[in-house]
Amino acid sequence: MIDVLYFAWVRERIGLPKEQIETQAATVADLVTELIAREDRYAAAFADLTALRVAVDQELSDFTAPLAGVREVAFFPPMTGG
């Protein structure tokens, strides 16, 4: 079971701040593929992966990161300075 967290417009498109997911995904990219297959709202949120960042167990990562032993995956837009 993995906790999946959504922030900013990702959360708005999916309609949830977080959820627990039972997954067989080997990587973050595989997890995204599973999510997109669920419902249109996930497809909308993950339509452009270049507009997203991912953290695995609270460490900035990328979509090729393995999920073995991972407890949390978070998706969010890139941070902007200011």
C-alpha positions in Angstrom: 0.0 0.0 0.0 1.4 3.4 -1.0 0.2 6.8 0.1 -0.2 9.0 -3.0 -0.3 12.8 -2.3 -1.5 15.4 -4.8 -0.7 19.2 -4.5 -1.9 22.4 -6.1 -3.6 22.0 -9.5 -3.0 18.2 -9.5 -5.1 18.0 -6.4 -7.8 20.2 -8.0 -8.0 18.0 -11.1 -8.2 14.7 -9.2 -10.4 16.1 -6.4 -8.4 14.5 -3.6 -5.5 15.6 -1.5 -4.3 12.0 -1.0 -5.3 8.4 -1.2 -3.9 5.0 -0.4 -3.3 2.8 -3.4 -2.6 -0.9 -3.8 -0.3 -1.2 -6.7 1.9 -3.6 -8.5 3.8 -0.8 -10.3 7.5 -1.1 -10.4 8.3 2.6 -11.0 6.6 5.9 -10.6 5.9 5.9 -14.4 4.1 2.6 -14.0 2.0 4.0 -11.2 1.0 7.0 -13.3 -0.1 4.6 -16.1 -2.2 2.7 -13.6 -3.8 6.0 -12.3 -4.5 7.3 -15.8 -6.3 4.0 -16.6 -8.7 4.6 -13.6 -10.7 7.6 -14.6 -10.6 10.7 -16.9 -9.7 13.0 -14.0 -6.4 11.2 -13.5 -5.8 11.4 -17.2 -6.3 15.1 -17.1 -4.0 15.6 -14.1 -1.2 13.5 -15.7 -1.7 14.6 -19.3 1.7 16.5 -19.4 4.3 14.9 -17.2 6.8 17.6 -18.1 4.6 20.0 -16.0 4.9 17.7 -12.9 7.5 16.9 -10.3 7.5 13.8 -8.1 8.8 13.1 -4.6 9.3 9.5 -3.4 9.4 9.2 0.4 9.8 13.0 0.6 12.8 13.1 -1.7 12.7 14.8 -5.1 12.9 12.1 -7.7 11.9 11.3 -11.3 9.4 9.1 -13.0 11.9 6.2 -13.4 12.3 5.9 -9.7 11.6 2.3 -8.4 8.7 1.9 -6.0 10.0 -1.2 -4.1 9.7 -0.4 -0.4 8.3 3.1 -1.0 5.7 4.4 1.5 4.8 7.7 -0.2 4.7 9.3 -3.6 3.8 12.9 -4.1 2.9 14.8 -7.3 3.1 18.5 -7.6 3.9 21.3 -10.1 7.4 22.7 -10.3 8.2 25.3 -7.6 8.5 28.8 -8.7 10.8 31.4 -7.1 9.8 34.7 -5.8 
